[in-house]
């Protein structure tokens, strides 16, 4: 959402499986930028939105603290678990 607009740029993650701890999971792009998740449990069908900008974390929103947008159209975004295993990928829409 909000690609290129730092104030609203974000990625929504939805848990379609069982309860999972996201602590030390990593959201990354091809340039090597990484967002590391804090201690957080995501329940079945739960959602968390990761905003590129700074802000105060809430139960439904986390903030990366970047000073510029994180994502470019066509980039591959990868979500990895705490062991480095790929959990999901997403291509940023053009």
C-alpha positions as CSV (number, residue, x, y, z in Angstrom):
1,X,0.0,0.0,0.0
2,X,1.2,3.5,-0.8
3,X,4.3,2.5,-2.8
4,X,6.8,5.3,-2.9
5,X,5.0,7.5,-0.3
6,X,7.0,7.0,2.9
7,X,4.2,8.2,5.2
8,X,1.8,5.4,4.0
9,X,4.0,2.8,2.4
10,X,3.3,-0.5,4.1
11,X,3.1,-4.3,3.6
12,X,0.2,-6.3,5.2
13,X,1.0,-9.8,6.5
14,X,-1.9,-12.1,7.1
15,X,-1.5,-15.4,9.0
16,X,-3.3,-18.1,7.1
17,X,-1.9,-20.9,9.4
18,X,-1.7,-21.6,13.1
19,X,-0.4,-19.3,15.8
20,X,3.2,-18.2,15.1
21,X,5.8,-16.2,16.9
22,X,7.3,-13.6,14.5
23,X,10.3,-12.8,16.8
24,X,13.4,-12.4,14.7
25,X,11.6,-13.1,11.4
26,X,13.0,-10.9,8.5
27,X,11.2,-9.0,5.8
28,X,13.7,-8.0,3.1
29,X,14.1,-6.8,-0.5
30,X,16.8,-7.4,-3.1
31,X,18.9,-4.4,-2.0
32,X,19.6,-6.1,1.3
33,X,17.5,-3.8,3.5
34,X,15.9,-5.8,6.3
35,X,13.1,-5.3,8.8
36,X,13.6,-7.7,11.8
37,X,10.4,-8.4,13.7
38,X,10.2,-7.8,17.5
39,X,8.7,-10.3,19.9
40,X,5.2,-10.7,18.5
41,X,2.7,-13.6,18.3
42,X,0.4,-13.6,15.3
43,X,-2.8,-15.6,15.8
44,X,-4.6,-17.6,13.1
45,X,-6.2,-15.1,10.6
46,X,-4.4,-12.3,12.4
47,X,-2.8,-9.4,10.4
48,X,0.1,-7.1,11.0
49,X,1.0,-4.1,8.8
50,X,4.6,-3.1,8.6
51,X,5.0,0.6,7.7
52,X,8.2,1.9,6.1
53,X,8.2,5.1,8.1
54,X,8.8,5.6,11.9
55,X,6.1,5.4,14.5
56,X,5.0,3.7,17.7
57,X,4.3,0.0,17.4
58,X,0.7,-1.2,18.1
59,X,-0.8,-4.7,18.2
60,X,-1.7,-4.3,14.5
61,X,1.1,-2.1,13.2
62,X,4.9,-2.0,13.2
63,X,7.2,0.7,12.0
64,X,10.5,0.3,10.2
65,X,11.8,3.8,10.9
66,X,13.1,4.4,7.4
67,X,13.8,7.9,6.0
68,X,12.9,6.9,2.4
69,X,10.5,4.4,0.9
70,X,11.6,0.8,1.0
71,X,10.0,-0.8,-2.1
72,X,10.3,-0.4,-5.8
73,X,7.9,-1.7,-8.4
74,X,8.8,-5.2,-9.6
75,X,11.0,-6.0,-6.5
76,X,10.8,-9.3,-4.8
77,X,10.0,-9.0,-1.1
78,X,10.9,-12.1,1.0
79,X,9.7,-13.1,4.4
80,X,12.0,-15.4,6.3
81,X,11.5,-17.2,9.7
82,X,14.0,-16.9,12.6
83,X,16.0,-19.8,11.1
84,X,16.3,-18.1,7.7
85,X,13.8,-20.3,5.9
86,X,11.7,-18.6,3.2
87,X,8.1,-18.5,4.4
88,X,6.6,-16.3,1.6
89,X,7.6,-14.0,-1.2
90,X,5.7,-11.1,-2.9
91,X,6.5,-9.1,-6.0
92,X,5.7,-5.4,-5.6
93,X,3.1,-4.4,-8.2
94,X,4.2,-2.2,-11.1
